[in-house]
Amino acid sequence: MLVRQVADVTQNDVEMEGAEKVRIRWLIAEEDGAPNFAMREFCVAPGGHTPYHAHDWEHEVYVIAGTGMVVGENGENPLEPGTVVFIPGGEMHNFRNTGDEALRFLCLVPHQPV
């Protein structure tokens, strides 16, 4: 069993092209002994956004703080604490902070693309 505090996990800048003011923490990863999925926390500063991109794997998102928009192929949807999002593999998407505080969300992804 692994138990730790979020604050004890290193937070790094997201360096993917198109990312602005985005940081990530790998809360649970393969090197922690999790064989199937990773849990990540993203922190998007006011005015920031993730790249508009797609990949082969799905992910699930749970918003824990702040406000913003998730942009997809069918338009935009608002984000606030308690919002959940499922993004299927292959769908273009990004997350934008539209508020005045950090947009924080958990994102779960498989280790290997399916």
C-alpha positions in Angstrom: 0.0 0.0 0.0 1.2 3.5 -0.8 -0.1 6.5 1.2 1.4 10.0 0.9 0.4 13.6 0.7 0.0 15.5 -2.6 2.3 18.2 -1.3 5.1 15.6 -1.0 5.0 14.8 -4.8 7.2 16.9 -7.0 5.3 19.3 -9.3 6.8 19.9 -12.8 6.1 22.2 -15.7 4.3 20.6 -18.6 6.7 21.0 -21.5 4.4 19.7 -24.3 4.2 22.2 -27.2 1.1 24.3 -26.8 0.9 24.1 -23.0 0.8 27.5 -21.2 1.1 27.8 -17.4 0.5 24.1 -16.7 2.1 22.0 -14.0 1.8 18.3 -13.3 2.2 15.9 -10.4 2.4 12.1 -11.0 0.5 11.1 -7.8 0.5 7.4 -8.6 2.7 5.9 -11.4 4.0 2.7 -12.7 7.2 3.0 -10.6 4.9 3.1 -7.5 3.8 -0.4 -8.3 0.5 0.5 -10.1 0.4 -1.9 -13.0 -2.5 -0.5 -15.0 -3.2 3.2 -14.4 -1.5 6.5 -13.5 -3.2 9.2 -11.4 -2.0 12.7 -12.2 -2.8 16.1 -10.8 -2.8 19.1 -13.2 -2.6 22.7 -12.1 -3.4 25.3 -14.8 -2.7 28.9 -13.7 -5.2 31.7 -14.6 -5.0 32.3 -18.3 -3.3 29.0 -18.9 -4.2 26.0 -21.0 -3.2 22.5 -22.1 -2.4 21.9 -25.8 -5.3 21.1 -28.1 -4.3 17.5 -28.9 -5.4 13.9 -29.2 -3.9 10.5 -28.3 -4.8 6.9 -28.6 -5.8 6.3 -25.0 -8.8 7.4 -22.9 -8.6 9.4 -19.8 -10.9 10.4 -17.0 -10.8 13.7 -15.2 -12.2 15.0 -11.9 -12.1 18.8 -11.2 -11.1 19.6 -7.7 -10.6 23.4 -7.7 -11.0 26.4 -9.9 -13.1 27.1 -13.1 -12.5 26.6 -16.8 -13.5 25.0 -20.0 -12.8 21.7 -21.6 -12.7 22.1 -25.4 -13.5 19.2 -27.6 -14.5 18.3 -31.1 -18.2 19.2 -30.3 -17.6 22.5 -28.5 -16.8 23.7 -25.0 -18.1 22.6 -21.6 -17.7 24.5 -18.3 -15.6 23.1 -15.5 -16.0 23.6 -11.8 -15.2 21.6 -8.7 -17.1 18.3 -8.9 -17.2 18.1 -12.7 -16.2 14.8 -14.2 -15.0 14.3 -17.8 -14.4 11.2 -19.9 -12.3 11.7 -23.1 -12.2 8.7 -25.4 -9.0 7.9 -27.2 -8.5 9.8 -30.5 -10.7 12.8 -29.5 -9.1 16.3 -29.8 -9.3 18.2 -26.5 -7.8 20.8 -24.2 -8.4 22.4 -20.8 -8.5 26.1 -20.3 -8.5 28.1 -17.0 -11.1 30.9 -17.3 -11.0 31.9 -13.7 -8.8 33.9 -11.3 -7.5 30.9 -9.3 -5.7 27.7 -10.3 -7.7 25.1 -12.1 -6.8 21.8 -10.5 -7.9 18.4 -11.7 -7.1 14.8 -11.4 -6.5 12.8 -14.6 -6.3 9.0 -14.8 -4.7 7.3 -17.8 -3.6 3.8 -18.6 0.1 3.1 -18.7 0.1 1.6 -22.1 -2.0 3.0 -25.0 -5.0 0.7 -25.8 
